[in-house]
Structures are given as structure tokens and as C-alpha cells.
Amino acid sequence: MASRHPTAAQEQASSRVGVDSVLTYIVLFLGVLLTGAPFVYMISGSFKFDADIFALPLTWWPLEPTGQNYARLLAGEQIPYLRQFGNSAFVAVSQTVLALWVATMVGWGFAKYEFRGKRTLFLALLATLTFPFQMTLVPLFLFMVRIHWIDSYLAIVVPGAVTAFGAFFMRQNMLSVPDELLDAARIDGASELGIYARLGLPLSRGALSVLAVLTFLASWNDYLWPLIVLRTTEKFTFPIGLATLVGLYKIEYGMILAGAFIATLPVVVIFIAGRKSLLTNVTLGAVKG
């Protein structure tokens, strides 16, 4: 009859697993501290006077909390922050919607249709992923000048919505849609556009949610390209507006921290609301050929 008592090897393996778990939690805890400390200090600094932000010894919570930074920022004393915040929201939402439409159309075409030059076109699409944005910045700017899109949101939304990554990501996911469903829909008389809208999109909801969040965050935090193409203060997005608070003789640290904290709230809300879908679908298409 086999003994129910654990052997020495089993005890040693169990002990090793316990040690590995402890080390893993320690590393994760240190990671939380390193990533969370700047965020906590940003919130704390937004309630401090500028002179107290760099006071020594460092204090994590203001000794004399003040809402002056938020009041001045929201009142538009230095910049029209609320207007610029709304500009960022409009640009990010518009770019996300357009990017999802373009990515799903291109991805669906590559995933479910055969045509001459398909492989060559797909390889060319993947090759563009290796080009850094800085390489295309000057030609893209000259093109915007030629079509008179400078100081227009079209110059931000349209180029940002056409991405090789989005098309590749959706193509990888849409490969998993069964071809038998498409054939059955064609037999029932559905059009190709109807198949795309009624089968392709609903069956790719998980990938759509992930791509939507990634696109929104990229547009929401974008600084370089909007800085180049926008000219009017009232049309600035919030990253550019906050950057203008860094003056030659004075830097409004408190207002910058207050604006940065307000700008993180939509991101936090989106993650909390969609964390289940994001964590479930973030690896979609990772192993598709």
C-alpha cells in the first residue's frame, strides 16, 4: 500500500515552489512601487504650491493642501485647458472610430479573400511596421501642406487612423472566423458587405475592443505630430497645452501636475470599465499564421 506521507523529493519541490512564489510577489510588489510612486507624487504635487513641490525633505502629501492649481487651470488663466481637453477627446474618438473601420476592412480582405498579389501586398504591409514615424514625418508634413490640412484635425485623425499594425492585428484575429459560416451566408443570399458587417465584426468584438483601447491611448497621449501640424492655441490638444506652461522664466509645475492628473482619469475609467474584456482578449491572434 502506497504511503500517504510526502516524500523528501516532494517536500523539496513544494518548498522550491513556495520560495519562487515569494520571490515573484516581491518582484511584483517592487514593480508596483516603481510605477505607482510617480503617479502618487503627481496627485500629491497637484495639491501643493510650486515652492512646496521641490521642498526638502520630500513629503508625499501636502502639509497645506490647496486647490489653487486646479482652479487656475480650469478657469483658463494660462491656457484654455477645458477646450484643449475637449479637443483631445474629439481627436482621439474620431481617430479610434476611423482606425477601427479601416483596420477591419483591410484585415477582413486579407483574411477571407484570395486575389492576385495578396502575399506581396501583405508582406509590403508588414514591412511598413519597421519604419519609424520620424522617417515619414517630413514627407507627411509636406503632403499636409500641399493639401492644406495644416492647423486642421484632419491632419491628425486621418494619418493616425491608417496603421499597418491595426490591419495586421485584425487580419490575425479574423482568420479564426469559420469559412463555413461565410459560405452559408452566401447561400442564403447575403452580400459580401453584409457578411462583413453581420459576421466578421460581431465575431471579432474582442479584438476590436483591444484595438480601440490601444488606438485611443496612442491618440490621447500623442504630442509630436499634433505639435507640428497645429498652429492655433484654441485647437491645441491637452499635451501641447500643458507643454506651453513651461515658460522661459517660470514653470507652472502645480498646474502641469493638475492637468496631467485630470488627463489620466479617462484612461483609468476606460481600463476599469473594460479590464475584463481587455485581459481576456489581449493575446488574440498571437499564434495565427
Backbone hydrogen bonds, N-H to C=O, Kabsch-Sander energy under -0.5 kcal/mol:
donor,donor_aa,acceptor,acceptor_aa,energy
11,E,7,T,-2.3
12,Q,8,A,-2.3
13,A,9,A,-2.4
14,S,10,Q,-2.6
15,S,11,E,-2.3
16,R,12,Q,-2.2
17,V,13,A,-2.2
18,G,14,S,-2.1
19,V,15,S,-2.3
20,D,16,R,-2.5
21,S,17,V,-2.2
22,V,18,G,-2.1
23,L,19,V,-2.6
24,T,20,D,-2.3
25,Y,21,S,-2.4
26,I,22,V,-2.2
27,V,23,L,-2.4
28,L,24,T,-2.5
29,F,25,Y,-2.4
30,L,26,I,-2.4
31,G,27,V,-2.2
32,V,28,L,-2.2
33,L,29,F,-2.2
34,L,30,L,-2.5
35,T,31,G,-2.2
36,G,32,V,-2.7
37,A,33,L,-2.3
39,F,35,T,-0.6
40,V,36,G,-2.6
41,Y,37,A,-2.5
42,M,38,P,-2.0
43,I,39,F,-2.0
44,S,40,V,-2.5
45,G,41,Y,-3.2
46,S,42,M,-1.5
47,F,44,S,-1.5
48,K,45,G,-1.6
52,D,49,F,-1.1
53,I,49,F,-1.1
53,I,50,D,-0.5
54,F,50,D,-0.7
55,A,52,D,-0.9
66,T,47,F,-2.0
71,A,67,G,-2.4
72,R,68,Q,-2.7
73,L,69,N,-2.0
74,L,70,Y,-2.8
75,A,71,A,-1.6
76,G,73,L,-1.1
77,E,72,R,-2.2
81,Y,73,L,-0.6
81,Y,79,I,-2.2
84,Q,80,P,-2.4
85,F,81,Y,-3.0
86,G,82,L,-2.2
87,N,83,R,-2.1
88,S,84,Q,-2.2
89,A,85,F,-2.1
90,F,86,G,-2.6
91,V,87,N,-2.6
92,A,88,S,-2.8
93,V,89,A,-2.5
94,S,90,F,-2.4
95,Q,91,V,-2.6
96,T,92,A,-2.1
97,V,93,V,-2.5
98,L,94,S,-2.4
99,A,95,Q,-2.5
100,L,96,T,-2.3
101,W,97,V,-1.9
102,V,98,L,-2.5
103,A,99,A,-2.8
104,T,100,L,-2.2
105,M,101,W,-2.0
106,V,102,V,-2.6
107,G,103,A,-2.7
108,W,104,T,-2.4
109,G,105,M,-1.9
110,F,106,V,-2.3
111,A,107,G,-2.0
112,K,108,W,-2.3
113,Y,109,G,-1.2
118,K,115,F,-1.7
121,L,117,G,-2.8
122,F,118,K,-2.4
123,L,119,R,-2.4
124,A,120,T,-2.2
125,L,121,L,-2.3
126,L,122,F,-2.4
127,A,123,L,-2.1
128,T,124,A,-1.3
129,L,126,L,-1.3
130,T,127,A,-1.6
131,F,128,T,-1.2
135,M,132,P,-1.4
136,T,132,P,-0.7
136,T,133,F,-0.9
137,L,133,F,-0.8
138,V,134,Q,-0.5
140,L,136,T,-2.3
141,F,137,L,-2.4
142,L,138,V,-2.5
143,F,139,P,-2.0
144,M,140,L,-2.2
145,V,141,F,-2.2
146,R,142,L,-2.0
147,I,143,F,-1.9
148,H,145,V,-1.0
149,W,144,M,-2.7
150,I,144,M,-0.6
151,D,229,V,-3.2
152,S,149,W,-1.3
155,A,149,W,-0.5
155,A,152,S,-1.0
156,I,153,Y,-1.2
157,V,153,Y,-2.9
158,V,154,L,-1.7
160,G,156,I,-1.4
161,A,157,V,-1.3
161,A,158,V,-0.7
162,V,158,V,-1.0
163,T,161,A,-1.0
167,A,163,T,-1.6
168,F,164,A,-2.6
169,F,165,F,-3.0
170,M,166,G,-2.3
171,R,167,A,-2.2
172,Q,168,F,-2.3
173,N,169,F,-1.6
174,M,170,M,-2.9
175,L,171,R,-1.2
176,S,173,N,-1.7
177,V,174,M,-1.4
181,L,178,P,-0.7
182,L,178,P,-1.0
183,D,179,D,-2.3
184,A,180,E,-2.3
185,A,181,L,-2.2
186,R,182,L,-2.1
187,I,183,D,-2.2
188,D,184,A,-1.7
189,G,186,R,-1.4
190,A,185,A,-2.6
195,I,191,S,-2.4
196,Y,192,E,-2.0
197,A,193,L,-2.3
198,R,194,G,-2.9
199,L,195,I,-2.1
200,G,195,I,-1.9
201,L,196,Y,-2.1
203,L,199,L,-2.0
204,S,201,L,-1.4
205,R,202,P,-1.1
208,L,204,S,-2.4
209,S,205,R,-2.3
210,V,206,G,-1.8
211,L,207,A,-2.6
212,A,208,L,-2.4
213,V,209,S,-1.9
214,L,210,V,-2.3
215,T,211,L,-2.6
216,F,212,A,-2.5
217,L,213,V,-2.5
218,A,214,L,-2.1
219,S,215,T,-2.3
220,W,216,F,-2.9
221,N,217,L,-2.1
222,D,218,A,-0.5
222,D,219,S,-0.6
227,L,223,Y,-1.9
228,I,224,L,-1.4
229,V,225,W,-2.0
230,L,226,P,-2.2
235,K,232,T,-1.3
236,F,232,T,-0.6
236,F,233,T,-1.1
238,F,84,Q,-0.8
240,I,237,T,-0.6
241,G,237,T,-2.2
242,L,238,F,-2.8
243,A,239,P,-1.5
244,T,240,I,-1.4
245,L,242,L,-1.3
246,V,243,A,-1.5
247,G,245,L,-1.1
247,G,250,K,-1.9
252,E,245,L,-1.7
253,Y,251,I,-1.8
256,I,252,E,-2.2
257,L,253,Y,-2.6
258,A,254,G,-2.2
259,G,255,M,-2.7
260,A,256,I,-2.5
261,F,257,L,-2.2
262,I,258,A,-2.2
263,A,259,G,-2.0
264,T,260,A,-1.1
264,T,261,F,-0.5
265,L,261,F,-0.8
265,L,262,I,-0.8
267,V,263,A,-0.5
268,V,264,T,-2.4
269,V,265,L,-2.7
270,I,266,P,-2.5
271,F,267,V,-2.3
272,I,268,V,-2.6
273,A,269,V,-2.7
274,G,270,I,-2.2
275,R,271,F,-0.8
275,R,272,I,-0.5
278,L,274,G,-2.6
279,L,275,R,-2.7
280,T,276,K,-1.6
281,N,277,S,-2.0
282,V,278,L,-1.3
284,L,281,N,-1.9
286,A,283,T,-1.9
288,K,285,G,-0.7
